[in-house]
């Protein structure tokens, strides 16, 4: 087991929210108190923006995973905190195969992750259908990473293009161990969670203890559908996971996930997409449940949205809905659309499928709507800009 880093220091400066939507990207800037917010004009209005991410190593470079009907999937790059943008010279793309063979094409890039501070300009990207890519030049050019994109076993676990979530299968939750850039994780919907100790030369499934949909075999990696995996900044030997079949925790060196979502209220259940982990307390995490009936409505249970927090690593959960709509709010939050800052107390941010952004300055105790009438929100990332 590797030693844990010191707990990250609390932040104190202004916060910016980087927002990806169904019809473009926005930056929502807050003051130091996180009470006043100013929304930018839309960037790339009309583009589908799956993920917008700031490079924390220089706090100026941004990457945007975008797609449109006429341009297709691409990556845009800014080196001045979003003022100007240029398209990547070579966005993520699968290796071409002979015309006689059936190849795959990237439908969209879904997930962006900056690498370790010791590897400046290195980024990872996950796509739909499932593919893992790497850039060594700050996002300007991309190449397939590791062997998994075309490995027969991984291709089997990925299923077919028709499988997976309603808007396509995803490779997501690309995680770099903050203590060791050779230690990587990623997840696939569907296709399980996977781990590498050799910078991606080899990966191993990490699915022990996870449930699958009733009637399917849990020993078949294809049937595992992780929705979101998060590593604890204050203790990287602990991971949390929101899965299609529950909420889990993993404490290394164990390889077996423990279902902590069974402790959620039964009428709410433990099905959802996003997850946030406290930056300085590995026992504290938030989820945002959705209606997980057999035929998924994918809305807040009973139209009453709420976050749930655990402060004891999943032994108990508390509902946090003060300030949120109390009835007839038939929206939910996608897997990348819930984020937290590093202030003390930390701020939490929700982007809804109905285009609203809700914020809490007190770790979920109370909520305020800070933006309305945006397009459907796909992602929110917190950033501290220079």
KACORPE-V305852 format. One record per backbone hydrogen bond with DSSP energy under -1.0 kcal/mol. NH is the residue of the N-H (numbers start at 0). CO is the residue of the C=O. If there is no record, write none. Layout:
nh/co
NH/CO
NH/CO
This chain:
nh/co
10/341
15/382
16/27
17/380
18/25
19/378
20/23
21/375
24/42
25/18
27/16
28/37
29/14
30/35
33/30
37/28
39/26
42/24
45/22
46/43
47/66
48/20
49/64
50/64
52/62
54/60
57/54
58/54
61/77
62/52
63/75
64/50
65/73
66/47
71/67
73/65
75/63
76/85
77/61
80/59
85/76
87/74
88/139
89/139
100/97
106/127
107/127
109/125
110/125
112/123
114/121
118/115
121/118
122/134
123/112
124/132
125/110
126/130
127/107
132/124
133/142
134/122
137/120
141/89
142/133
144/131
149/146
154/150
155/151
156/152
157/153
162/159
167/164
169/188
170/126
171/186
174/184
176/182
179/176
182/179
183/195
184/174
185/193
186/171
187/191
188/169
190/223
191/223
193/185
194/203
195/183
198/181
200/197
203/194
205/192
209/206
215/212
219/216
222/219
223/220
226/241
227/241
229/239
231/237
237/234
238/249
239/229
240/247
241/227
242/245
243/224
245/242
247/240
248/257
249/238
251/236
253/250
256/207
257/248
259/246
259/257
260/246
262/259
263/260
267/264
268/264
275/285
277/283
283/280
284/309
285/275
286/307
289/270
290/298
297/290
299/330
302/299
303/300
306/319
307/286
308/317
309/284
312/282
317/308
319/306
323/320
328/302
330/328
336/333
338/348
340/346
347/359
348/338
349/357
350/336
351/355
352/331
354/351
356/370
357/349
358/367
359/347
362/345
364/361
366/321
367/358
369/356
370/356
373/354
376/351
377/19
378/19
379/335
380/17
382/15
385/58
